[in-house]
């Protein structure tokens, strides 16, 4: 039930993305950036210094910087360490006890870490909306777009994008600023998002819009 050891794989390029069903574009005045679960506990499953980890972190850092500069709120989801069985719920059956109550395991790498003014939400389930105030942050700031980066693409990233759709919030999944268990899982998540609940884009395309 532990996280798998993830083999290196190349991030998708713009030419490899699935076709979107929608022609949405990101508006900095309507968007919020979600940096999803970039804690060392989750990132430790990747080989250090190799793709997809390096590219995903580099691209996420570029997006964070651009969003802060453009006044786009930056929101982090982060799981609590040392959860009780009651707090874990069914995640305990699928993934075991989760992250230890260890500051290093729970930390976000410096290059993509929260800064003053960013929002950090304690995340409990696959979707970053469940039992958090993410929707409140969006509604309270008059925003209806959610840009999603982070891990893992076919689990929390995809579920958060799908949950946004169900709340009439336009989600954008950044294909080369997310990472997954494998390229197969990564591609599946992008196909589902593009066809069912979100617009799939790249870091370079997103930065042009921001």
C-alpha positions, 0 to 999 in steps of 0.5 A, spaced: 500 500 500 506 504 500 507 509 494 510 505 488 518 506 486 517 511 480 521 509 473 523 515 470 519 518 464 519 524 459 514 529 460 509 530 454 510 535 449 505 540 446 505 536 440 503 530 444 497 533 448 490 530 447 485 534 443 481 539 448 473 539 447 473 546 450 477 552 447 478 555 454 483 560 455 486 562 462 484 569 464 489 572 470 483 576 473 479 570 474 484 564 475 487 561 482 493 556 481 493 550 485 500 547 487 497 540 488 501 536 494 508 537 492 511 535 499 517 531 499 513 524 502 510 524 495 516 526 491 520 521 494 517 516 490 521 519 484 528 518 482 532 525 484 535 529 478 531 525 473 524 526 469 519 527 470 521 530 477 526 535 474 521 538 469 515 538 473 518 542 479 522 547 474 515 548 470 511 549 476 516 554 479 516 558 473 508 558 473 508 560 481 513 566 479 508 568 473 502 567 477 505 571 483 507 577 478 500 577 475 496 577 482 493 570 481 492 567 488 497 561 489 494 556 493 497 549 496 494 543 498 498 539 503 496 533 507 497 532 514 502 528 517 501 522 522 493 522 521 489 517 525 485 512 522 479 516 523 482 522 519 485 517 513 478 514 512 478 509 506 485 512 504 488 507 509 485 501 505 488 503 499 494 507 501 496 505 508 497 510 514 500 516 509 505 521 511 509 521 517 509 526 522 516 529 520 517 536 518 522 534 512 517 529 509 511 534 509 516 540 507 515 543 500 521 543 496 524 550 496 524 552 489 516 551 489 515 553 496 509 557 499 511 564 500 508 570 504 501 571 501 500 564 499 494 560 501 496 553 504 490 548 505 490 541 509 488 536 504 484 530 506 481 526 500 483 526 492 480 532 491 483 538 494 476 541 494 473 536 500 473 538 507 477 545 505 476 552 503 478 552 496 471 553 493 471 559 498 477 562 496 475 562 489 468 564 490 470 570 495 475 573 490 470 572 484 474 567 480 472 561 476 478 558 473 483 553 477 490 552 474 492 545 477 500 543 477 503 538 482 502 530 483 499 525 482 496 526 475 491 521 475 489 521 482 489 528 486 490 532 480 485 529 476 480 529 481 481 536 483 480 538 476 473 534 475 471 536 482 472 543 479 468 542 473 462 539 478 462 546 481 462 550 474 469 552 475 474 552 469 480 547 470 486 547 466 491 541 467 498 543 465 501 537 462 508 538 463 507 541 470 504 535 473 507 528 474 504 521 475 506 514 477 508 512 469 507 516 463 501 511 461 498 514 467 500 521 466 497 520 459 490 517 461 489 523 466 490 528 460 486 524 456 480 524 461 481 531 463 481 534 456 475 530 454 471 530 460 472 536 465 478 541 463 483 544 458 489 541 458 495 546 456 503 546 457 507 551 461 509 555 455 502 556 453 500 558 459 505 563 461 503 567 454 496 567 457 498 569 464 
